[in-house]
Amino acid sequence: MVVPRPIVAVVGRPNVGKSTLFNRLIGWRKAIVDATAGLTRDRLYGVCEWRGREVTVVDTAGLDLDGAHDASRAAIEAQTQVAIEEAQAIVLLVDVRAGLTPLDRDIALMLRRSGRPVVVGANKADHPGQEHFLHEIHELGFADPVLVSAQHGIGVDDLLDRVLELLPPPEPEAMPEEEETARLAIMGRPNVGKSSLLNALLGDERALVSELPGTTRDPIDTSLLFDGLPVVLVDTAGIRRKSSARDRLERFSLLRGIKAMERADAVLLVMDASTGVLAQDQHVAGYALEAGKGLLLVVNKVDLVEPAQRRTAAWEKSLRSEFKFVPHAPVVAVSAKTRAGVARILPVALEVVGQRRLRVPTNELNRVLREAFLERPPPSYKGKRLALRFATQAASETPTFVLFVNDVGLLHFSYRRFLEKRLRENFGFAGNPIRIVLRPASEGRSSR
């Protein structure tokens, strides 16, 4: 069963270090960091793991609460409002060196009214002895603010401990169904044709079993049988709402799509052939990679481009440079309007889901990896070289391989790519990310 991760939104006024903290939490520089206020224009998403629990972290644009005078600013802040409403916990970030501002107090009031649990991170506490600044932070009315330096990593562990205390307990994993259902989330920017594509998929001559509505704000799940296999399409487009009744958050549906993705096995990322790839498309693909989800790139509206650009082969070639971080993702070019190519989507998507459920025999896994180590020995570092003792596939939703080695710090990223390529060549996992986890060889001996 797919267990969704809780969402934690990082909120604050411009230039308090939200993107720096976001990068620190997810472990790499995904968000652009700059001294210029308001640089984060789109929400970014990432996965953070702390004390054995994974959470989705949302980096939001800085709030100035005066968007009424600027349509662009109002749209950005509306997206941040969506993040607040969808999150299970909020990190309110302030600049401890600048002290509290009236805007900090206004944002704190807004967060109290939201009813979401909040922890305050007093950022830019780069030097010891700044605890005396906390008395001012307490004026915001939230318990136990935490001094942090996102840039240097100081206090971030304490902040994460507080976040975990605010979150609801993890959902217990249910026993898998006798015949597992493939869950597919349809995602993409507004106006790329998600609704039309879903209608085209449901209009294919298959048996519609049931419609399972969630709450009025949740994506709608549609169950169907495809060649006798149970499939759930997680509709993030909300096609069953009348257009006149769409709520004010409809145009900012990406975060709700992220929640839908968490409940899915694979993502159908829908793009518009006439506009090409935009940054938001790459953001969604990047999050699918981080979240360990299968991914299918669906290029819609090919009826609007030149005939030479309508073939899947042409898009496979052109998209590789735009999505080189997910080279495992298959591509399908379609027109939901004319239904050209639509019949290929479900077979390819179900193949992606089937591949992520493959189990590799342990003896075969060790044979392939040992041959890889012999054929291309790992690079040495300070006179030491990575040595494989034993490997096994973890019982994980995402294809994950645990390698017990002599030193977990010796795996170079280029050698990790080599091992992943060798695993794909021998066992498949098309359309899915592969995770390689290192453990000390002593742990392998104690568990065997």
C-alpha positions as MATLAB code, in Angstrom:
seq = 'MVVPRPIVAVVGRPNVGKSTLFNRLIGWRKAIVDATAGLTRDRLYGVCEWRGREVTVVDTAGLDLDGAHDASRAAIEAQTQVAIEEAQAIVLLVDVRAGLTPLDRDIALMLRRSGRPVVVGANKADHPGQEHFLHEIHELGFADPVLVSAQHGIGVDDLLDRVLELLPPPEPEAMPEEEETARLAIMGRPNVGKSSLLNALLGDERALVSELPGTTRDPIDTSLLFDGLPVVLVDTAGIRRKSSARDRLERFSLLRGIKAMERADAVLLVMDASTGVLAQDQHVAGYALEAGKGLLLVVNKVDLVEPAQRRTAAWEKSLRSEFKFVPHAPVVAVSAKTRAGVARILPVALEVVGQRRLRVPTNELNRVLREAFLERPPPSYKGKRLALRFATQAASETPTFVLFVNDVGLLHFSYRRFLEKRLRENFGFAGNPIRIVLRPASEGRSSR';
ca = [
       0.000    0.000    0.000;
       1.238    3.506   -0.835;
       1.521    5.595    2.354;
       1.587    9.359    1.607;
       4.226   11.531    3.217;
       3.131   14.447    5.413;
       3.700   17.926    3.947;
       5.758   20.573    5.753;
       5.702   24.116    4.323;
       8.532   26.592    4.941;
       6.928   30.061    5.193;
       8.182   33.572    5.918;
       8.769   37.027    4.560;
      11.225   37.512    1.679;
      14.952   36.962    2.182;
      14.920   35.193    5.550;
      16.658   32.097    4.137;
      13.761   29.799    3.234;
      15.423   28.394    0.128;
      18.711   27.880    1.972;
      16.860   25.918    4.654;
      14.949   23.965    2.003;
      18.218   22.971    0.316;
      19.674   21.964    3.674;
      16.658   19.800    4.496;
      16.518   17.910    1.206;
      20.296   17.632    1.000;
      21.132   19.418   -2.256;
      20.920   22.787   -3.975;
      17.575   22.460   -5.739;
      16.259   25.935   -4.926;
      18.028   29.016   -6.287;
      19.629   30.950   -3.446;
      20.442   34.626   -3.831;
      20.527   37.742   -1.691;
      17.834   39.282   -3.882;
      14.494   39.203   -2.092;
      11.629   37.289   -3.677;
      13.733   35.080   -5.937;
      11.607   31.964   -5.352;
       8.749   32.339   -7.840;
       7.396   28.793   -7.895;
       6.853   26.380   -5.072;
       9.532   23.735   -4.973;
       9.121   20.323   -3.442;
      11.575   17.865   -2.002;
      11.790   14.828    0.232;
      13.499   15.085    3.612;
      14.298   12.014    5.742;
      14.826   12.413    9.487;
      14.964    9.699   12.153;
      13.571    7.126    9.758;
      10.600    9.208    8.607;
      10.192   10.932    5.239;
       8.319   14.204    4.796;
       7.569   16.386    1.785;
       9.107   19.837    2.209;
       7.615   22.799    0.300;
       9.727   25.889   -0.324;
       7.340   28.823   -0.705;
       7.742   32.314   -2.089;
       8.279   35.093    0.421;
       5.099   36.700    1.737;
       4.657   40.461    1.865;
       0.850   40.330    2.304;
       0.433   43.298   -0.024;
      -0.226   41.456   -3.251;
      -3.430   43.358   -3.972;
      -1.369   46.014   -5.758;
       0.534   43.549   -7.944;
      -1.270   40.804   -9.863;
       1.910   38.733  -10.242;
       2.688   39.029   -6.541;
      -0.905   38.154   -5.643;
      -0.679   34.957   -7.705;
       2.591   33.947   -6.044;
       1.174   34.539   -2.590;
      -1.979   32.621   -3.442;
       0.240   29.639   -4.173;
       1.855   30.019   -0.753;
      -1.612   30.107    0.795;
      -2.331   26.771   -0.887;
       0.845   25.326    0.592;
      -0.231   26.464    4.069;
      -3.708   24.976    3.689;
      -2.392   21.628    2.444;
       0.460   21.248    4.949;
       0.343   19.187    8.116;
       2.956   21.435    9.773;
       4.488   24.858    9.115;
       8.022   26.142    9.670;
       7.819   29.912   10.130;
      11.280   31.252    9.352;
      12.440   34.628   10.652;
      15.783   36.441   10.536;
      17.135   36.525   14.093;
      19.759   39.133   13.214;
      17.187   41.559   11.789;
      14.768   40.991   14.654;
      11.020   40.820   14.318;
       9.349   43.048   11.768;
       5.672   44.023   11.503;
       5.451   41.654    8.530;
       6.728   38.751   10.646;
       3.981   39.471   13.160;
       1.327   39.666   10.437;
       2.436   36.324    8.984;
       2.406   34.768   12.453;
      -1.172   35.988   12.953;
      -2.185   34.531    9.592;
      -0.631   31.162   10.514;
      -2.421   31.084   13.882;
      -5.704   31.639   12.065;
      -4.889   28.762    9.687;
      -5.023   26.317   12.595;
      -1.892   24.506   11.414;
       0.792   23.533   13.947;
       3.760   25.910   13.658;
       7.386   25.832   14.760;
       9.435   29.017   14.485;
      12.935   28.782   13.089;
      15.078   31.784   14.056;
      17.490   31.695   11.122;
      20.949   33.243   10.575;
      22.037   32.428   14.142;
      25.548   31.817   12.876;
      27.453   32.494   16.095;
      27.155   31.155   19.653;
      25.707   33.482   22.229;
      22.737   34.628   20.184;
      20.247   32.933   22.528;
      19.350   36.319   23.991;
      17.556   37.117   20.736;
      14.985   34.392   21.455;
      13.053   36.522   23.936;
      11.873   38.702   21.036;
      10.934   35.649   18.942;
       8.709   34.420   21.777;
       6.522   37.483   21.154;
       5.092   35.677   18.105;
       3.191   33.411   20.487;
       4.507   30.018   19.329;
       6.146   27.619   21.762;
       9.816   26.635   21.692;
      11.341   28.578   18.779;
      14.599   27.073   17.514;
      17.793   28.971   16.720;
      19.177   27.764   13.402;
      21.724   28.615   10.765;
      20.462   27.117    7.528;
      23.701   28.091    5.814;
      25.924   26.249    8.300;
      23.518   23.540    9.447;
      23.437   24.723   13.057;
      20.275   23.746   14.940;
      18.606   22.117   11.909;
      18.459   18.749   13.718;
      16.617   20.394   16.636;
      14.227   22.051   14.181;
      13.476   18.706   12.525;
      12.855   17.105   15.917;
      10.267   19.790   16.631;
       8.652   19.266   13.222;
       8.285   15.528   13.851;
       6.638   16.276   17.213;
       4.009   18.395   15.424;
       3.159   15.829   12.753;
       0.472   13.185   13.182;
       1.853    9.689   13.841;
       2.821    7.659   10.772;
       0.036    5.649    9.175;
       0.435    1.904    9.677;
       1.156    0.024    6.487;
      -1.802   -2.094    5.446;
      -1.481   -5.591    4.078;
      -1.251   -5.542    0.264;
      -4.327   -6.539   -1.673;
      -4.391   -9.990   -3.257;
      -4.306   -8.377   -6.689;
      -2.498   -5.066   -6.380;
      -4.078   -2.081   -8.054;
      -1.957    0.212  -10.215;
      -2.430    3.826   -9.099;
      -1.612    6.473  -11.720;
      -1.549   10.212  -10.936;
      -2.252   12.541  -13.878;
      -0.219   15.712  -13.341;
       0.840   18.793  -15.248;
       0.545   22.528  -15.584;
      -2.846   24.181  -16.115;
      -4.201   23.983  -19.669;
      -2.006   21.121  -20.859;
      -5.060   18.932  -21.399;
      -5.169   16.746  -18.287;
      -8.958   16.713  -18.231;
      -9.250   15.925  -21.924;
      -6.677   13.172  -21.575;
      -8.533   11.581  -18.674;
     -11.792   11.708  -20.612;
     -10.044   10.076  -23.578;
      -8.640    7.335  -21.336;
     -12.038    6.632  -19.806;
     -13.648    6.731  -23.244;
     -11.477    3.881  -24.410;
     -13.551    0.723  -24.604;
     -12.863   -0.552  -21.104;
     -15.095   -1.435  -18.159;
     -15.663    1.506  -15.840;
     -16.091   -0.025  -12.377;
     -16.704    2.829   -9.980;
     -16.050    6.433   -9.059;
     -14.606    7.073   -5.620;
     -14.914   10.754   -4.716;
     -12.747   12.091   -1.935;
     -13.593   15.263   -0.050;
     -14.662   18.250   -2.108;
     -11.077   19.571   -2.182;
      -9.300   16.242   -2.805;
      -8.445   14.765   -6.191;
     -11.005   12.264   -7.469;
     -10.044    8.617   -7.921;
     -11.572    6.718  -10.819;
     -11.326    2.924  -10.856;
     -11.396    0.923  -14.067;
     -10.334   -2.400  -15.489;
      -7.793   -2.450  -18.290;
      -7.364   -5.862  -19.910;
      -8.603   -7.363  -16.653;
      -6.139   -5.403  -14.487;
      -7.438   -3.008  -11.792;
      -6.316    0.581  -12.325;
      -7.007    3.764  -10.361;
      -6.572    7.076  -12.160;
      -5.892    9.781   -9.580;
      -7.407   12.825  -11.245;
      -5.614   15.994  -10.215;
      -7.442   17.970  -12.893;
     -10.828   17.827  -11.179;
     -12.787   17.283  -14.388;
     -16.030   16.499  -12.576;
     -16.301   20.002  -11.229;
     -18.264   22.358  -13.450;
     -15.963   25.074  -14.692;
     -18.231   27.737  -13.227;
     -17.945   26.151   -9.795;
     -14.164   25.852   -9.658;
     -12.900   27.229   -6.379;
     -10.281   29.937   -6.059;
      -7.542   27.339   -5.636;
      -8.204   25.570   -8.937;
      -5.464   27.410  -10.794;
      -2.983   26.510   -8.053;
      -3.664   22.792   -8.110;
      -0.064   21.607   -8.286;
       0.283   21.104   -4.541;
      -2.874   19.026   -4.486;
      -1.299   17.126   -7.331;
       1.739   16.477   -5.151;
      -0.555   14.946   -2.531;
      -2.103   12.803   -5.243;
       1.345   11.744   -6.398;
       2.130   10.517   -2.898;
      -0.769    8.070   -3.176;
       0.281    6.823   -6.610;
       2.645    4.211   -8.007;
       3.468    6.237  -11.112;
       2.980    9.741  -12.498;
       1.661   10.599  -15.943;
       3.322   13.984  -16.447;
       1.280   15.752  -19.134;
       2.926   18.500  -21.197;
       1.765   20.729  -24.020;
       3.520   20.030  -27.338;
       2.738   23.531  -28.586;
       4.498   25.299  -25.691;
       7.295   22.823  -24.998;
       8.894   22.030  -21.647;
       8.720   24.635  -18.881;
      10.408   24.752  -15.485;
       7.291   23.548  -13.673;
       7.287   20.363  -15.777;
      10.852   19.690  -14.659;
       9.929   20.423  -11.048;
       7.225   17.755  -11.108;
       9.533   15.228  -12.751;
      12.222   16.015  -10.199;
       9.832   15.479   -7.333;
       8.657   12.171   -8.801;
      12.315   11.122   -8.876;
      12.909   12.163   -5.264;
       9.681   10.558   -4.108;
      10.650    7.279   -5.782;
       7.655    7.210   -8.126;
       7.427    5.733  -11.588;
       7.252    8.331  -14.348;
       5.764    8.508  -17.854;
       6.241   11.674  -19.939;
       3.054   12.349  -21.923;
       3.316   14.986  -24.653;
      -0.230   16.124  -25.427;
      -1.675   18.334  -28.178;
       0.587   17.006  -30.924;
      -2.219   17.868  -33.321;
      -1.135   21.516  -32.878;
       2.441   21.008  -34.126;
       4.002   20.168  -37.467;
       3.581   16.549  -38.665;
       7.299   15.860  -38.210;
       6.931   16.701  -34.487;
       3.984   14.419  -33.829;
       5.852   11.137  -33.539;
       6.924    9.730  -30.188;
      10.443    9.066  -31.519;
      10.951   12.774  -32.216;
       9.891   13.713  -28.687;
      12.022   10.980  -27.110;
      15.043   12.605  -28.710;
      14.151   16.205  -27.869;
      13.101   15.550  -24.257;
      16.280   13.754  -23.234;
      18.173   17.017  -22.782;
      15.297   18.600  -20.843;
      14.813   15.553  -18.610;
      18.325   14.120  -18.473;
      17.909   13.589  -14.709;
      15.167   10.991  -15.436;
      16.558    9.078  -18.439;
      14.545    6.025  -17.358;
      11.173    7.725  -18.076;
       9.401    6.516  -21.245;
       7.769    9.051  -23.577;
       4.379    8.914  -25.317;
       3.194   11.567  -27.804;
      -0.612   11.891  -27.995;
      -3.524   14.089  -28.890;
      -6.356   13.810  -26.399;
      -8.539   15.765  -28.833;
      -8.129   13.332  -31.752;
      -7.212   10.380  -29.500;
      -4.081    9.742  -31.542;
      -1.627    7.722  -29.429;
      -3.905    7.646  -26.358;
      -4.262    3.855  -26.549;
      -0.531    3.520  -25.792;
      -0.638    5.328  -22.453;
      -2.111    2.673  -20.157;
      -0.043   -0.239  -21.524;
       3.171    1.754  -21.052;
       2.103    3.045  -17.616;
       1.173   -0.450  -16.415;
       4.530   -1.724  -17.620;
       6.187    0.968  -15.473;
       4.140   -0.110  -12.435;
       4.908   -3.777  -13.084;
       8.627   -3.030  -13.358;
       8.711   -1.301   -9.974;
       7.292   -4.463   -8.367;
      10.043   -6.738   -9.673;
      11.940   -8.745   -7.063;
      15.501   -9.740   -7.917;
      16.750  -13.095   -6.543;
      19.534  -12.405   -4.067;
      22.000  -14.792   -5.700;
      21.418  -13.184   -9.120;
      21.816   -9.696   -7.667;
      25.127  -10.589   -6.032;
      26.410  -12.287   -9.171;
      25.660   -9.250  -11.349;
      27.158   -6.771   -8.893;
      30.306   -8.848   -8.300;
      30.838   -9.079  -12.056;
      30.391   -5.306  -12.302;
      32.983   -4.725   -9.565;
      35.434   -7.043  -11.345;
      34.844   -5.591  -14.793;
      35.204   -1.990  -13.601;
      36.770   -1.680  -10.139;
      35.651    1.355   -8.117;
      38.024    4.339   -8.063;
      40.355    4.500   -5.078;
      40.252    7.354   -2.589;
      43.200    8.044   -0.267;
      44.497    4.561   -0.899;
      41.173    2.859   -0.149;
      38.749    1.231   -2.568;
      35.078    0.308   -2.174;
      34.620   -3.441   -1.675;
      31.281   -5.252   -1.910;
      30.609   -7.941    0.696;
      26.931   -8.701    0.077;
      23.844   -7.154   -1.537;
      20.098   -7.576   -1.198;
      16.932   -5.890   -2.431;
      15.037   -4.049    0.285;
      11.322   -4.546    0.868;
      10.488   -1.056   -0.391;
       7.876    0.518   -2.659;
      10.723    2.063   -4.703;
      13.262   -0.391   -6.190;
      15.991   -0.214   -3.529;
      19.202   -2.202   -3.266;
      21.244   -2.389   -0.078;
      24.974   -2.951   -0.537;
      27.016   -4.032    2.484;
      30.506   -2.643    1.922;
      33.808   -2.013    3.678;
      33.392    1.778    3.832;
      30.128    3.614    3.042;
      32.018    6.816    2.222;
      33.858    5.384   -0.795;
      31.032    5.315   -3.388;
      31.653    8.019   -5.994;
      28.570    9.381   -7.740;
      29.893    8.270  -11.147;
      30.309    4.714   -9.881;
      26.808    4.815   -8.422;
      25.528    5.683  -11.919;
      27.542    2.780  -13.354;
      26.008    0.323  -10.871;
      22.506    1.646  -11.556;
      23.056    1.229  -15.288;
      24.240   -2.343  -14.776;
      21.185   -3.139  -12.627;
      18.883   -1.767  -15.328;
      20.647   -3.715  -18.074;
      20.178   -6.983  -16.197;
      16.867   -6.568  -14.384;
      14.881   -3.733  -15.988;
      12.981   -1.323  -13.713;
      12.072    0.807  -16.736;
      10.344    4.052  -15.853;
      11.401    3.892  -12.201;
      14.195    5.381  -10.125;
      16.633    2.942   -8.535;
      17.977    3.637   -5.072;
      21.335    2.267   -3.961;
      21.871    2.337   -0.198;
      25.201    1.527    1.467;
      25.546   -0.179    4.839;
      28.688   -1.223    6.746;
      29.617   -4.851    6.136;
      29.369   -5.496    9.892;
      25.626   -4.812    9.748;
      25.249   -7.370    6.959;
      26.984  -10.059    9.001;
      24.817   -9.406   12.056;
      21.566   -9.535   10.060;
      22.375  -12.684    8.105;
];
